[in-house]
């Protein structure tokens, strides 16, 4: 799990900002809001966290989960951590399944459709991923 400082530092580095204040201006703030996040006197709103994740090219969903872990107290914090860990494990399992089973199925389809051993056309791969993902994946490519 990243910290708020990690997100701030990533955004500053990736956008070549010179300071927390410059990042704050890019996020639409006029005061020392980013410094308050660093010192844990305040947490970003959900919308500000999404904008921060966008500036540092991080997954917005994970950033929102991290934010809820940071600002939640007590037992609920452990539940958020558990949710985050489970989602990460599920993503790894999904990638393993896709990397093992999808190439074999695509190769079989390629030989059936084309009866050739040439490289797989991209549109066949997209078609197979549509089935695995449950819908069009054109927005991903």
GIGI-V325547 format. One record per residue. N is the residue number from 1. PHI is phi in whole degrees, 0 to 359 (* if undefined). PSI is psi as a letter, one per 40 degrees, with the letter a starting at -180 (none if undefined). D_LAST is the distance of its C-alpha to the last C-alpha in whole Angstrom. Layout:
BEGIN
N_PHI_PSI_D_LAST + N_PHI_PSI_D_LAST
END
This chain:
BEGIN
1_*_h_27 + 2_279_i_27 + 3_259_i_30 + 4_299_d_30 + 5_298_d_31 + 6_300_d_28 + 7_297_d_25 + 8_298_d_28 + 9_297_d_28 + 10_298_d_25 + 11_297_d_24 + 12_297_d_27 + 13_292_d_26 + 14_287_d_23 + 15_258_e_24 + 16_57_f_27 + 17_282_i_29 + 18_265_e_33 + 19_202_i_34 + 20_299_d_33 + 21_298_d_35 + 22_296_d_32 + 23_297_d_29 + 24_302_d_31 + 25_297_d_32 + 26_297_d_28 + 27_275_e_28 + 28_97_e_30 + 29_254_i_33 + 30_254_e_37 + 31_254_a_38 + 32_269_f_38 + 33_302_d_36 + 34_296_d_33 + 35_296_d_37 + 36_295_d_38 + 37_293_d_34 + 38_298_d_35 + 39_271_e_39 + 40_63_f_38 + 41_279_e_40 + 42_205_i_37 + 43_242_i_34 + 44_296_i_31 + 45_289_i_30 + 46_302_d_27 + 47_295_d_26 + 48_295_d_27 + 49_294_d_25 + 50_296_d_22 + 51_295_d_22 + 52_297_d_23 + 53_300_d_20 + 54_297_d_18 + 55_294_d_20 + 56_254_e_20 + 57_57_f_16 + 58_253_i_17 + 59_295_h_16 + 60_293_d_18 + 61_297_d_19 + 62_293_d_21 + 63_298_d_22 + 64_293_d_24 + 65_297_d_25 + 66_302_d_26 + 67_303_d_28 + 68_292_d_30 + 69_295_d_31 + 70_296_d_33 + 71_268_e_34 + 72_266_h_35 + 73_251_i_39 + 74_73_a_41 + 75_295_d_39 + 76_301_d_36 + 77_300_d_35 + 78_295_d_35 + 79_295_d_33 + 80_298_d_30 + 81_299_d_30 + 82_297_d_30 + 83_302_d_28 + 84_299_d_25 + 85_296_d_27 + 86_295_d_26 + 87_297_d_22 + 88_295_d_22 + 89_296_d_24 + 90_297_d_22 + 91_296_d_18 + 92_296_d_20 + 93_298_d_21 + 94_301_d_18 + 95_296_d_16 + 96_296_d_20 + 97_299_d_20 + 98_297_d_16 + 99_289_d_17 + 100_270_d_21 + 101_270_d_20 + 102_295_d_17 + 103_300_d_18 + 104_295_d_21 + 105_292_d_21 + 106_296_d_18 + 107_299_d_21 + 108_297_d_23 + 109_296_d_21 + 110_298_d_21 + 111_292_d_24 + 112_292_d_25 + 113_284_d_23 + 114_247_e_24 + 115_52_f_27 + 116_214_i_26 + 117_249_e_25 + 118_288_i_22 + 119_300_i_19 + 120_289_h_16 + 121_295_i_14 + 122_300_d_11 + 123_292_d_11 + 124_290_d_14 + 125_299_d_11 + 126_299_d_9 + 127_299_d_12 + 128_294_d_14 + 129_293_d_11 + 130_302_d_12 + 131_295_d_15 + 132_295_d_15 + 133_271_e_13 + 134_83_e_15 + 135_166_a_13 + 136_301_h_10 + 137_245_e_7 + 138_303_d_5 + 139_292_e_6 + 140_279_d_4 + 141_282_none_0
END
